[in-house]
Amino acid sequence: MGVYDRDYYRPDYEESRGSSPQMQFRLPQLTPVVKWLLILNIGIYLLGIIIKPLGLLIYEWLSVDSTSLPRSLQLWRLIGYQFLHDPTNPWHLILNMVGLYFLGPTLEHFWHSKKFLYFYLICGAAGGMFYLLLANLGVVHSGLLVGASGAILGMLAACAILFPQFVVFFLFFPVPIRVAAIILTLLYILNIFSGTANAGGDVSHLAGMAVGAGYAYLWPKFSNRRKQTQYGSEWEKKFRAYSELQKEVDRILAKVNEQGISSLTRKEKKTLEEATKLEQMKSKL
């Protein structure tokens, strides 16, 4: 999944506005979380092939398993299965890691490492949860689920919303990332309703995409509203504190008028000094 980026989204575009917009192929620079995700996925895959008994044990304990209710309730599998891939099909691992390599660094730079890691794992976990739900309802066949596809497609959907200028390779042809996301969504829906062998996997793919798109679309709105709420509450606190200070100053001045300046305590004198400094600052603004 190569990624192209149009040059008019680059910071130095203003310097080259005389030339026509072009698309440039970029190999991303690995970011910390993406690097470790690649190492873990590839390392576990190779370990399972080299040491088969250990590999069987890992798959036994980390795969999402809808064939057993107790195993369906083992929540650690929703994270663990994202680092496992079909040992009989290396393309399962290769395609997911290519997607992680090309899309992950952009999102990690955009969100920073911690937030990106949470996003990645949540998309993958959502894919596992949705698969378990539909498998237990009999919509798709019960079985084992492995792979990082839910998380990878969550990234694809997020990038389609946040970076619509991206162009990706789809079946060897470069297409806008939003077009690729729509085509994949339709294919997964068709596969689920036609009951193909990988319908359960496609359920996971769709869930990951839905969570990725929802997060990328809704989080900025939620974040802005939270900032506005915090700003409003801070302003209210400052206003309340100023009102209380003003009331205290009025009381102190009334005391001076009745009993004289010598009747003030050290604390009352300090309050008057603070109020005087505040008024001087206000007059300068």
Secondary structure as GFF3:
##gff-version 3
##sequence-region A 1 285
A	DSSP	beta_strand	3	6	.	.	.	ID=ss1
A	DSSP	three_ten_helix	7	9	.	.	.	ID=ss2
A	DSSP	three_ten_helix	11	16	.	.	.	ID=ss3
A	DSSP	beta_strand	23	25	.	.	.	ID=ss4
A	DSSP	alpha_helix	32	50	.	.	.	ID=ss5
A	DSSP	alpha_helix	52	62	.	.	.	ID=ss6
A	DSSP	beta_strand	64	65	.	.	.	ID=ss7
A	DSSP	alpha_helix	69	72	.	.	.	ID=ss8
A	DSSP	alpha_helix	77	80	.	.	.	ID=ss9
A	DSSP	three_ten_helix	81	83	.	.	.	ID=ss10
A	DSSP	alpha_helix	90	111	.	.	.	ID=ss11
A	DSSP	alpha_helix	113	136	.	.	.	ID=ss12
A	DSSP	beta_strand	144	145	.	.	.	ID=ss13
A	DSSP	alpha_helix	149	162	.	.	.	ID=ss14
A	DSSP	beta_strand	167	170	.	.	.	ID=ss15
A	DSSP	beta_strand	173	176	.	.	.	ID=ss16
A	DSSP	alpha_helix	177	194	.	.	.	ID=ss17
A	DSSP	alpha_helix	199	259	.	.	.	ID=ss18
A	DSSP	three_ten_helix	261	263	.	.	.	ID=ss19
A	DSSP	alpha_helix	266	284	.	.	.	ID=ss20
###
